[in-house]
């Protein structure tokens, strides 16, 4: 069960052999953030991922009593120290790109796993990782065209690697799947911590 509305996360899982059910958590991210006081960036993405997984686990126990729920959250730690989630507006996305162009940022991804057995939570695992993203320097016309697509408004850090934004990313140092929203290596390790081998979730005939 993927506790996320992100099409990129769903695409990554599907490409890697898993066809998850999807249930959006509806978690109030601002409320979770406020409850933490002044969290470190890694603590924040981990807490948000856990809140999403826990919320979905609480909802689906009756209909899916034996399930593994994956919650995710991503934010960009920019070079000047600011934490950036989804810009939300064209103006915020433009400002973010003005600051990031020609520099690097750390894409922080938090993951949480909740395992249900018999409708009850039997195990949890949580983790995070950071991946360095090196931003290019789009021309004014290129940036205007990118903003006009609407893509950067609704994604963490104001960019995507697999979409229009990929034209303006010079490189990634670390796990590229985490930049797409869900780290396959981290998810595999967290699944193992709750007693689930990732290969048992593959939909491919090769897993049989």
N, CA, C and O of each residue as an XYZ file, in Angstrom:
832
protein
N       0.845     -1.186      0.000
C       0.000      0.000      0.000
C       0.883      1.238      0.000
O       1.676      1.431      0.922
N       0.758      2.072     -1.010
C       1.527      3.305     -1.101
C       0.681      4.441     -0.548
O      -0.382      4.754     -1.083
N       1.165      5.061      0.538
C       0.425      6.143      1.184
C       0.827      7.477      0.570
O       1.329      8.361      1.265
N       0.606      7.618     -0.727
C       1.043      8.817     -1.434
C       0.259      8.981     -2.724
O      -0.113      8.002     -3.371
N       0.015     10.235     -3.087
C      -0.650     10.530     -4.357
C       0.360     10.765     -5.471
O      -0.028     11.066     -6.601
N       1.654     10.633     -5.170
C       2.693     10.959     -6.141
C       2.728      9.972     -7.302
O       2.981      8.785     -7.095
N       2.476     10.450     -8.527
C       2.587      9.546     -9.685
C       4.022      9.080     -9.910
O       4.241      7.991    -10.440
N       5.009      9.896     -9.510
C       6.404      9.503     -9.696
C       6.745      8.318     -8.798
O       7.411      7.382     -9.240
N       6.295      8.347     -7.536
C       6.567      7.227     -6.633
C       5.899      5.957     -7.143
O       6.492      4.879     -7.110
N       4.674      6.090     -7.609
C       3.966      4.930     -8.139
C       4.682      4.366     -9.345
O       4.796      3.149     -9.492
N       5.168      5.244    -10.214
C       5.883      4.811    -11.415
C       7.168      4.080    -11.063
O       7.500      3.072    -11.688
N       7.902      4.583    -10.059
C       9.141      3.935     -9.644
C       8.857      2.525     -9.149
O       9.554      1.583     -9.527
N       7.840      2.372     -8.307
C       7.501      1.048     -7.778
C       7.060      0.100     -8.891
O       7.459     -1.064     -8.914
N       6.248      0.594     -9.800
C       5.790     -0.251    -10.900
C       6.953     -0.708    -11.774
O       7.015     -1.865    -12.188
N       7.871      0.213    -12.047
C       9.034     -0.135    -12.869
C       9.927     -1.155    -12.170
O      10.650     -1.916    -12.813
N       9.859     -1.154    -10.828
C      10.701     -2.065    -10.048
C       9.958     -3.342     -9.656
O      10.422     -4.093     -8.798
N       8.801     -3.589    -10.285
C       8.140     -4.873    -10.113
C       7.040     -4.941     -9.075
O       6.541     -6.029     -8.785
N       6.641     -3.794     -8.497
C       5.587     -3.795     -7.482
C       4.394     -2.989     -7.987
O       4.549     -1.867     -8.468
N       3.226     -3.561     -7.874
C       1.980     -2.892     -8.260
C       1.173     -2.646     -6.982
O       0.319     -3.454     -6.617
N       1.450     -1.515     -6.298
C       0.808     -1.297     -4.998
C      -0.617     -0.768     -5.125
O      -0.989     -0.165     -6.131
N      -1.398     -1.007     -4.083
C      -2.621     -0.242     -3.913
C      -2.202      1.145     -3.458
O      -1.148      1.307     -2.843
N      -3.019      2.143     -3.754
C      -2.692      3.522     -3.384
C      -3.787      4.071     -2.485
O      -4.974      3.974     -2.799
N      -3.379      4.643     -1.374
C      -4.319      5.306     -0.466
C      -3.642      6.580      0.040
O      -2.634      6.517      0.743
N      -4.200      7.728     -0.321
C      -3.629      9.007      0.105
C      -3.985      9.246      1.563
O      -5.128      9.044      1.972
N      -3.010      9.674      2.340
C      -3.179      9.742      3.789
C      -4.065     10.886      4.259
O      -4.812     10.731      5.225
N      -3.992     12.027      3.592
C      -4.755     13.178      4.053
C      -4.183     13.821      5.304
O      -4.872     14.599      5.965
N      -2.949     13.516      5.639
C      -2.308     14.068      6.833
C      -2.127     15.582      6.686
O      -1.755     16.071      5.619
N      -2.392     16.312      7.766
C      -2.158     17.749      7.814
C      -0.670     17.966      8.091
O      -0.237     17.930      9.243
N       0.102     18.191      7.040
C       1.552     18.291      7.183
C       1.964     19.490      8.035
O       2.939     19.419      8.782
N       1.226     20.578      7.922
C       1.548     21.757      8.724
C       1.370     21.469     10.211
O       2.160     21.922     11.039
N       0.325     20.712     10.541
C       0.077     20.379     11.948
C       1.169     19.466     12.498
O       1.626     19.638     13.628
N       1.580     18.493     11.686
C       2.652     17.597     12.117
C       3.930     18.384     12.333
O       4.626     18.194     13.331
N       4.238     19.272     11.392
C       5.445     20.086     11.501
C       5.411     20.950     12.755
O       6.405     21.047     13.475
N       4.260     21.581     13.017
C       4.122     22.451     14.182
C       4.300     21.680     15.488
O       4.818     22.212     16.470
N       3.862     20.411     15.487
C       3.947     19.610     16.713
C       5.378     19.243     17.070
O       5.654     18.841     18.201
N       6.288     19.377     16.112
C       7.676     18.981     16.340
C       8.533     20.111     16.899
O       9.675     19.888     17.302
N       7.987     21.316     16.924
C       8.771     22.440     17.424
C       9.754     22.931     16.386
O       9.358     23.565     15.408
N      11.031     22.648     16.582
C      12.072     23.080     15.658
C      12.902     21.867     15.231
O      14.044     21.708     15.662
N      12.322     21.015     14.383
C      13.009     19.761     14.045
C      14.156     19.966     13.069
O      14.162     20.916     12.285
N      15.126     19.065     13.128
C      16.148     19.012     12.096
C      15.486     18.545     10.802
O      14.482     17.834     10.856
N      16.017     18.922      9.650
C      15.402     18.540      8.376
C      15.145     17.044      8.244
O      14.070     16.638      7.803
N      16.127     16.214      8.623
C      15.953     14.767      8.508
C      14.851     14.279      9.442
O      14.090     13.378      9.087
N      14.762     14.865     10.624
C      13.706     14.497     11.568
C      12.332     14.840     11.004
O      11.372     14.091     11.185
N      12.248     15.974     10.320
C      10.974     16.419      9.772
C      10.461     15.475      8.682
O       9.304     15.058      8.723
N      11.313     15.134      7.704
C      10.838     14.266      6.620
C      10.510     12.871      7.149
O       9.594     12.221      6.646
N      11.244     12.408      8.151
C      10.966     11.097      8.727
C       9.638     11.101      9.471
O       8.857     10.155      9.367
N       9.385     12.182     10.229
C       8.138     12.282     10.988
C       6.932     12.386     10.062
O       5.891     11.787     10.335
N       7.057     13.134      8.978
C       5.949     13.264      8.040
C       5.658     11.940      7.333
O       4.499     11.577      7.131
N       6.719     11.226      6.962
C       6.533      9.914      6.335
C       5.828      8.959      7.295
O       4.935      8.213      6.893
N       6.237      8.985      8.574
C       5.621      8.104      9.570
C       4.160      8.459      9.790
O       3.316      7.570      9.903
N       3.854      9.748      9.851
C       2.468     10.180     10.051
C       1.572      9.710      8.911
O       0.430      9.311      9.141
N       2.084      9.756      7.686
C       1.300      9.317      6.527
C       1.057      7.810      6.566
O      -0.059      7.349      6.324
N       2.106      7.046      6.871
C       1.953      5.594      6.930
C       1.006      5.190      8.063
O       0.170      4.303      7.889
N       1.138      5.838      9.220
C       0.279      5.519     10.365
C      -1.183      5.845     10.073
O      -2.082      5.095     10.454
N      -1.414      6.973      9.391
C      -2.786      7.381      9.083
C      -3.475      6.371      8.174
O      -4.634      6.016      8.389
N      -2.754      5.916      7.159
C      -3.335      4.934      6.238
C      -3.535      3.589      6.941
O      -4.549      2.922      6.732
N      -2.572      3.194      7.770
C      -2.695      1.933      8.498
C      -3.947      1.931      9.371
O      -4.626      0.911      9.489
N      -4.250      3.080      9.984
C      -5.426      3.182     10.846
C      -6.727      3.088     10.053
O      -7.761      2.693     10.592
N      -6.671      3.451      8.774
C      -7.873      3.470      7.933
C      -8.194      2.113      7.306
O      -9.362      1.790      7.089
N      -7.168      1.322      7.015
C      -7.385      0.162      6.149
C      -7.385     -1.171      6.879
O      -7.508     -2.218      6.243
N      -7.249     -1.157      8.204
C      -7.123     -2.409      8.949
C      -8.218     -3.414      8.677
O      -7.958     -4.615      8.600
N      -9.450     -2.932      8.531
C     -10.584     -3.833      8.316
C     -10.616     -4.388      6.894
O     -10.896     -5.571      6.696
N     -10.332     -3.549      5.910
C     -10.435     -3.987      4.512
C      -9.176     -4.683      4.007
O      -9.251     -5.546      3.132
N      -8.017     -4.311      4.556
C      -6.740     -4.926      4.165
C      -5.990     -5.319      5.436
O      -5.011     -4.666      5.797
N      -6.438     -6.385      6.124
C      -5.865     -6.704      7.441
C      -4.400     -7.157      7.408
O      -3.700     -7.069      8.417
N      -3.941     -7.636      6.259
C      -2.542     -8.052      6.131
C      -1.907     -7.219      5.024
O      -2.022     -7.537      3.840
N      -1.244     -6.158      5.431
C      -0.727     -5.199      4.450
C       0.583     -4.595      4.927
O       0.910     -4.606      6.114
N       1.306     -4.078      3.974
C       2.517     -3.307      4.261
C       2.301     -1.920      3.672
O       2.096     -1.776      2.467
N       2.348     -0.900      4.524
C       2.102      0.480      4.096
C       3.420      1.228      4.028
O       4.228      1.172      4.955
N       3.628      1.929      2.924
C       4.841      2.722      2.733
C       4.465      4.196      2.683
O       3.704      4.621      1.814
N       5.005      4.980      3.626
C       4.808      6.421      3.629
C       6.098      7.121      3.258
O       7.178      6.662      3.628
N       6.007      8.229      2.531
C       7.198      8.941      2.062
C       7.008     10.448      2.195
O       5.892     10.964      2.147
N       8.127     11.130      2.361
C       8.101     12.588      2.307
C       9.464     13.071      1.821
O      10.495     12.492      2.161
N       9.459     14.136      1.024
C      10.702     14.666      0.479
C      10.741     16.181      0.608
O       9.725     16.860      0.460
N      11.926     16.694      0.886
C      12.160     18.131      0.926
C      13.572     18.408      0.432
O      14.448     17.544      0.487
N      13.776     19.623     -0.048
C      15.092     20.024     -0.534
C      15.746     20.939      0.490
O      15.179     21.961      0.876
N      16.947     20.563      0.928
C      17.765     21.420      1.778
C      18.680     22.199      0.840
O      19.645     21.654      0.305
N      18.371     23.467      0.650
C      19.088     24.263     -0.338
C      20.457     24.680      0.198
O      20.720     24.609      1.399
N      21.314     25.113     -0.711
C      22.710     25.408     -0.375
C      22.825     26.461      0.726
O      23.760     26.420      1.525
N      21.885     27.403      0.774
C      21.953     28.460      1.779
C      21.238     28.081      3.078
O      21.071     28.917      3.966
N      20.815     26.808      3.186
C      20.275     26.309      4.444
C      18.774     26.289      4.568
O      18.255     25.795      5.569
N      18.051     26.809      3.586
C      16.584     26.828      3.652
C      16.008     25.466      3.284
O      16.504     24.792      2.382
N      14.950     25.071      3.998
C      14.234     23.836      3.677
C      13.100     24.171      2.724
O      12.325     25.094      2.976
N      12.998     23.429      1.635
C      11.995     23.718      0.624
C      11.136     22.501      0.340
O      11.641     21.440     -0.028
N       9.834     22.665      0.515
C       8.893     21.627      0.127
C       8.352     21.950     -1.255
O       9.117     22.313     -2.148
N       7.051     21.825     -1.441
C       6.428     22.170     -2.723
C       6.236     23.687     -2.785
O       5.692     24.268     -1.845
N       6.666     24.342     -3.867
C       6.539     25.802     -3.953
C       5.092     26.285     -3.873
O       4.798     27.266     -3.189
N       4.192     25.597     -4.569
C       2.785     25.965     -4.505
C       2.367     27.062     -5.456
O       1.260     27.019     -5.992
N       3.228     28.051     -5.682
C       2.903     29.147     -6.590
C       4.032     29.352     -7.587
O       5.172     28.953     -7.352
N       3.694     29.974     -8.693
C       4.695     30.267     -9.733
C       5.788     31.175     -9.176
O       6.969     31.001     -9.478
N       5.378     32.152     -8.355
C       6.336     33.101     -7.801
C       7.349     32.396     -6.895
O       8.548     32.667     -6.960
N       6.847     31.483     -6.044
C       7.737     30.755     -5.135
C       8.677     29.847     -5.908
O       9.848     29.718     -5.550
N       8.177     29.214     -6.964
C       9.022     28.339     -7.785
C      10.104     29.143     -8.497
O      11.247     28.695     -8.593
N       9.756     30.324     -8.997
C      10.733     31.174     -9.677
C      11.821     31.626     -8.701
O      13.004     31.637     -9.044
N      11.418     31.994     -7.497
C      12.379     32.433     -6.482
C      13.323     31.291     -6.105
O      14.523     31.494     -5.915
N      12.764     30.099     -6.003
C      13.575     28.939     -5.629
C      14.619     28.644     -6.697
O      15.777     28.368     -6.385
N      14.205     28.702     -7.954
C      15.158     28.439     -9.029
C      16.210     29.534     -9.124
O      17.359     29.260     -9.472
N      15.831     30.775     -8.819
C      16.803     31.865     -8.832
C      17.903     31.620     -7.803
O      19.060     31.972     -8.030
N      17.540     31.019     -6.675
C      18.508     30.731     -5.621
C      19.330     29.477     -5.915
O      20.508     29.402     -5.565
N      18.702     28.493     -6.562
C      19.363     27.200     -6.742
C      20.218     27.102     -7.994
O      21.158     26.309     -8.033
N      19.915     27.884     -9.012
C      20.617     27.762    -10.300
C      22.126     27.854    -10.104
O      22.630     28.788     -9.482
N      22.834     26.870    -10.645
C      24.279     26.852    -10.573
C      24.843     26.357     -9.258
O      26.058     26.364     -9.061
N      23.966     25.922     -8.345
C      24.440     25.432     -7.044
C      23.945     24.007     -6.820
O      23.387     23.381     -7.722
N      24.155     23.511     -5.618
C      23.710     22.164     -5.268
C      22.794     22.215     -4.053
O      22.884     23.134     -3.238
N      21.926     21.242     -3.936
C      21.075     21.092     -2.766
C      21.003     19.625     -2.388
O      21.351     18.751     -3.182
N      20.553     19.359     -1.175
C      20.421     17.978     -0.724
C      18.942     17.616     -0.665
O      18.181     18.201      0.105
N      18.546     16.656     -1.477
C      17.175     16.181     -1.478
C      17.039     15.151     -0.359
O      17.607     14.062     -0.433
N      16.287     15.504      0.669
C      16.084     14.620      1.813
C      14.788     13.835      1.625
O      13.737     14.413      1.346
N      14.872     12.539      1.777
C      13.703     11.674      1.621
C      13.522     10.837      2.879
O      14.423     10.108      3.293
N      12.340     10.955      3.480
C      12.005     10.138      4.639
C      11.047      9.036      4.245
O      10.110      9.273      3.484
N      11.269      7.828      4.756
C      10.406      6.682      4.463
C       9.966      6.025      5.766
O      10.731      5.953      6.728
N       8.740      5.553      5.783
C       8.238      4.817      6.941
C       7.451      3.612      6.462
O       6.682      3.703      5.505
N       7.645      2.490      7.125
C       6.933      1.251      6.819
C       6.107      0.851      8.032
O       6.602      0.844      9.159
N       4.854      0.522      7.794
C       3.993     -0.037      8.842
C       3.472     -1.379      8.341
O       2.932     -1.464      7.238
N       3.630     -2.425      9.145
C       3.135     -3.744      8.769
C       1.891     -4.091      9.576
O       1.880     -4.011     10.804
N       0.852     -4.476      8.859
C      -0.381     -4.940      9.483
C      -0.494     -6.447      9.338
O      -0.249     -6.997      8.264
N      -0.865     -7.109     10.417
C      -1.167     -8.537     10.392
C      -2.420     -8.758     11.230
O      -2.467     -8.418     12.412
N      -3.420     -9.329     10.596
C      -4.692     -9.516     11.279
C      -5.337     -8.201     11.674
O      -6.058     -8.129     12.669
N      -5.078     -7.161     10.896
C      -5.666     -5.858     11.156
C      -4.970     -5.052     12.230
O      -5.401     -3.944     12.551
N      -3.894     -5.593     12.794
C      -3.167     -4.903     13.862
C      -1.743     -4.563     13.416
O      -1.122     -5.309     12.659
N      -1.244     -3.439     13.893
C       0.132     -3.053     13.597
C       1.078     -3.972     14.366
O       1.028     -4.040     15.594
N       1.934     -4.673     13.637
C       2.876     -5.590     14.281
C       4.322     -5.119     14.185
O       5.181     -5.617     14.912
N       4.602     -4.166     13.300
C       5.981     -3.685     13.176
C       6.002     -2.348     12.440
O       5.152     -2.059     11.598
N       7.010     -1.543     12.792
C       7.251     -0.274     12.121
C       8.746     -0.132     11.857
O       9.569     -0.660     12.604
N       9.087      0.580     10.797
C      10.481      0.914     10.509
C      10.497      2.279      9.839
O       9.585      2.628      9.089
N      11.539      3.043     10.116
C      11.595      4.417      9.635
C      13.038      4.771      9.300
O      13.959      4.335      9.990
N      13.239      5.547      8.260
C      14.590      5.959      7.905
C      14.581      7.124      6.930
O      13.524      7.528      6.446
N      15.736      7.653      6.649
C      15.851      8.759      5.706
C      17.212      8.697      5.028
O      18.124      8.011      5.492
N      17.330      9.415      3.938
C      18.629      9.565      3.287
C      18.661     10.884      2.537
O      17.625     11.488      2.261
N      19.876     11.319      2.213
C      20.054     12.548      1.457
C      20.790     12.281      0.162
O      21.724     11.480      0.125
N      20.374     12.943     -0.892
C      21.007     12.813     -2.200
C      21.310     14.204     -2.732
O      20.432     15.067     -2.753
N      22.532     14.425     -3.156
C      22.922     15.741     -3.667
C      22.433     15.932     -5.097
O      22.634     15.077     -5.959
N      21.790     17.067     -5.329
C      21.296     17.417     -6.658
C      22.044     18.659     -7.133
O      22.068     19.676     -6.439
N      22.653     18.580     -8.314
C      23.393     19.708     -8.874
C      22.545     20.384     -9.953
O      22.228     19.788    -10.983
N      22.192     21.627     -9.694
C      21.297     22.373    -10.571
C      22.052     23.085    -11.690
O      23.124     23.651    -11.475
N      21.474     23.045    -12.879
C      22.010     23.810    -13.995
C      21.560     25.257    -13.920
O      20.971     25.690    -12.930
N      21.843     25.993    -14.974
C      21.480     27.412    -15.020
C      20.635     27.679    -16.264
O      21.165     28.098    -17.293
N      19.331     27.441    -16.176
C      18.476     27.702    -17.337
C      18.451     29.186    -17.675
O      18.549     30.040    -16.794
N      18.320     29.477    -18.961
C      18.193     30.869    -19.379
C      16.848     31.411    -18.880
O      15.984     30.654    -18.436
N      16.695     32.708    -18.960
C      15.433     33.322    -18.514
C      14.256     32.766    -19.296
O      13.197     32.492    -18.731
N      14.446     32.598    -20.609
C      13.373     32.076    -21.447
C      13.063     30.620    -21.097
O      11.901     30.215    -21.061
N      14.120     29.836    -20.839
C      13.913     28.432    -20.475
C      13.176     28.313    -19.143
O      12.275     27.488    -18.995
N      13.566     29.143    -18.179
C      12.911     29.086    -16.874
C      11.449     29.502    -16.979
O      10.586     28.892    -16.348
N      11.164     30.529    -17.766
C       9.779     30.953    -17.951
C       8.953     29.824    -18.570
O       7.814     29.582    -18.171
N       9.540     29.143    -19.544
C       8.840     28.030    -20.191
C       8.608     26.899    -19.204
O       7.548     26.273    -19.206
N       9.602     26.638    -18.358
C       9.448     25.571    -17.360
C       8.365     25.923    -16.350
O       7.530     25.083    -16.014
N       8.374     27.145    -15.872
C       7.342     27.565    -14.921
C       5.951     27.479    -15.546
O       4.974     27.157    -14.869
N       5.877     27.767    -16.832
C       4.586     27.741    -17.524
C       3.995     26.343    -17.611
O       2.783     26.194    -17.772
N       4.839     25.309    -17.505
C       4.305     23.940    -17.527
C       3.528     23.619    -16.252
O       2.700     22.708    -16.239
N       3.793     24.363    -15.185
C       3.139     24.096    -13.907
C       3.784     22.997    -13.095
O       3.460     22.813    -11.922
N       4.698     22.264    -13.712
C       5.311     21.118    -13.034
C       6.021     21.473    -11.724
O       5.810     20.795    -10.718
N       6.856     22.517    -11.711
C       7.639     22.756    -10.493
C       6.828     23.246     -9.303
O       7.345     23.275     -8.186
N       5.588     23.629     -9.505
C       4.778     24.159     -8.417
C       4.384     23.091     -7.414
O       4.150     23.397     -6.245
N       4.307     21.839     -7.853
C       3.679     20.800     -7.046
C       4.616     19.665     -6.658
O       4.164     18.584     -6.279
N       5.935     19.911     -6.752
C       6.900     18.862     -6.411
C       7.939     19.420     -5.446
O       8.276     20.603     -5.487
N       8.438     18.546     -4.578
C       9.405     18.970     -3.564
C      10.622     19.610     -4.202
O      11.217     19.047     -5.121
N      10.990     20.781     -3.717
C      12.166     21.457     -4.229
C      11.934     22.241     -5.503
O      12.813     22.985     -5.939
N      10.748     22.084     -6.118
C      10.444     22.828     -7.337
C      11.051     22.256     -8.591
O      11.263     22.986     -9.559
N      11.342     20.949     -8.599
C      11.908     20.344     -9.797
C      11.576     18.854     -9.815
O      11.242     18.264     -8.788
N      11.674     18.266    -10.992
C      11.616     16.818    -11.135
C      12.833     16.365    -11.926
O      13.414     17.124    -12.701
N      13.197     15.122    -11.714
C      14.310     14.552    -12.473
C      13.796     13.862    -13.728
O      14.483     13.811    -14.748
N      12.570     13.328    -13.643
C      12.039     12.520    -14.737
C      11.143     13.311    -15.686
O      10.699     12.775    -16.702
N      10.869     14.587    -15.368
C       9.977     15.395    -16.194
C      10.717     16.511    -16.908
O      11.884     16.374    -17.274
N      10.003     17.635    -17.102
C      10.617     18.786    -17.764
C      11.861     19.264    -17.018
O      12.819     19.730    -17.634
N      11.842     19.146    -15.688
C      12.959     19.641    -14.891
C      14.259     18.928    -15.147
O      15.328     19.479    -14.888
N      14.191     17.702    -15.653
C      15.405     16.936    -15.910
C      16.366     17.606    -16.874
O      17.566     17.336    -16.847
N      15.844     18.480    -17.728
C      16.712     19.198    -18.670
C      17.658     20.157    -17.948
O      18.683     20.555    -18.500
N      17.313     20.524    -16.718
C      18.072     21.552    -16.009
C      18.786     21.019    -14.768
O      19.234     21.794    -13.924
N      18.891     19.691    -14.660
C      19.632     19.074    -13.558
C      20.941     18.528    -14.111
O      20.935     17.651    -14.975
N      22.062     19.044    -13.615
C      23.371     18.661    -14.143
C      23.816     17.280    -13.679
O      24.544     16.586    -14.388
N      23.377     16.882    -12.486
C      23.786     15.578    -11.994
C      23.228     15.302    -10.610
O      22.713     16.189     -9.929
N      23.350     14.043    -10.218
C      22.868     13.580     -8.912
C      23.966     12.745     -8.280
O      24.516     11.850     -8.922
N      24.285     13.026     -7.038
C      25.280     12.254     -6.310
C      24.567     11.497     -5.185
O      24.192     12.082     -4.169
N      24.386     10.193     -5.385
C      23.649      9.398     -4.418
C      22.611      8.537     -5.120
O      22.775      8.184     -6.288
N      21.556      8.204     -4.414
C      20.521      7.315     -4.937
C      19.547      8.088     -5.824
O      18.784      8.906     -5.310
N      19.546      7.856     -7.142
C      18.646      8.608     -8.020
C      17.171      8.322     -7.769
O      16.334      9.198     -7.984
N      16.831      7.106     -7.315
C      15.417      6.805     -7.090
C      14.844      7.649     -5.956
O      13.644      7.925     -5.934
N      15.695      8.063     -5.011
C      15.198      8.898     -3.916
C      14.792     10.272     -4.426
O      13.885     10.898     -3.878
N      15.468     10.747     -5.482
C      15.123     12.041     -6.058
C      13.777     11.958     -6.770
O      13.078     12.963     -6.901
N      13.415     10.776     -7.224
C      12.101     10.565     -7.842
C      11.010     10.432     -6.782
O       9.824     10.443     -7.109
N      11.406     10.306     -5.511
C      10.405     10.298     -4.440
C      10.421      9.101     -3.531
O       9.932      9.174     -2.404
N      10.985      7.976     -4.004
C      11.037      6.783     -3.160
C      12.337      6.029     -3.415
O      12.593      5.578     -4.532
N      13.140      5.897     -2.392
C      14.424      5.213     -2.525
C      14.207      3.704     -2.484
O      13.743      3.164     -1.480
N      14.540      3.038     -3.563
C      14.377      1.580     -3.596
C      15.310      0.889     -2.596
O      14.857     -0.008     -1.884
N      16.599      1.266     -2.509
C      17.473      0.596     -1.538
C      17.011      0.793     -0.090
O      17.017     -0.153      0.697
N      16.612      2.018      0.258
C      16.158      2.275      1.629
C      14.865      1.524      1.913
O      14.704      0.958      2.994
N      13.946      1.514      0.959
C      12.678      0.800      1.154
C      12.926     -0.691      1.355
O      12.287     -1.318      2.200
N      13.843     -1.258      0.589
C      14.172     -2.683      0.746
C      14.679     -2.974      2.155
O      14.275     -3.956      2.777
N      15.559     -2.119      2.650
C      16.118     -2.322      3.990
C      15.045     -2.182      5.079
O      15.026     -2.949      6.042
N      14.165     -1.208      4.919
C      13.113     -1.006      5.914
C      12.100     -2.149      5.893
O      11.605     -2.569      6.939
N      11.796     -2.649      4.695
C      10.908     -3.810      4.597
C      11.511     -5.004      5.331
O      10.801     -5.732      6.026
N      12.817     -5.205      5.179
C      13.483     -6.313      5.863
C      13.364     -6.166      7.383
O      13.257     -7.159      8.103
N      13.383     -4.921      7.862
C      13.282     -4.681      9.298
C      11.917     -5.077      9.859
O      11.800     -5.389     11.044
N      10.882     -5.065      9.008
C       9.552     -5.487      9.475
C       9.242     -6.922      9.051
O       8.102     -7.373      9.161
N      10.265     -7.640      8.564
C      10.109     -9.055      8.251
C       9.555     -9.363      6.878
O       8.985    -10.432      6.659
N       9.720     -8.420      5.941
C       9.203     -8.624      4.578
C      10.352     -8.532      3.581
O      11.069     -7.533      3.544
N      10.523     -9.570      2.777
C      11.500     -9.523      1.695
C      10.860     -8.867      0.480
O       9.762     -9.245      0.071
N      11.540     -7.894     -0.092
C      10.948     -7.153     -1.203
C      10.596     -8.066     -2.370
O       9.648     -7.785     -3.104
N      11.334     -9.145     -2.554
C      11.069    -10.004     -3.712
C       9.703    -10.679     -3.613
O       9.137    -11.073     -4.633
N       9.169    -10.817     -2.405
C       7.847    -11.427     -2.260
C       6.739    -10.481     -2.698
O       5.589    -10.896     -2.841
N       7.078     -9.212     -2.913
C       6.090     -8.221     -3.362
C       6.119     -7.996     -4.849
O       5.259     -7.304     -5.394
N       7.109     -8.577     -5.520
C       7.209     -8.369     -6.967
C       6.032     -9.022     -7.686
O       5.607    -10.130     -7.360
N       5.532     -8.300     -8.663
C       4.432     -8.833     -9.482
C       4.945     -9.576    -10.706
O       4.173    -10.241    -11.397
N       6.255     -9.469    -10.982
C       6.853    -10.105    -12.147
C       6.870    -11.635    -11.951
O       7.110    -12.115    -10.843
N       6.616    -12.394    -13.029
C       6.691    -13.855    -12.951
C       8.045    -14.367    -12.486
O       8.149    -15.485    -11.980
N       9.101    -13.539    -12.658
C      10.441    -13.990    -12.260
C      10.562    -14.125    -10.748
O      11.492    -14.760    -10.252
N       9.607    -13.518    -10.004
C       9.656    -13.599     -8.544
C       9.105    -14.920     -8.025
O       9.240    -15.226     -6.840
N       8.487    -15.703     -8.901
C       7.856    -16.957     -8.461
C       8.874    -18.096     -8.404
O       8.520    -19.222     -8.054
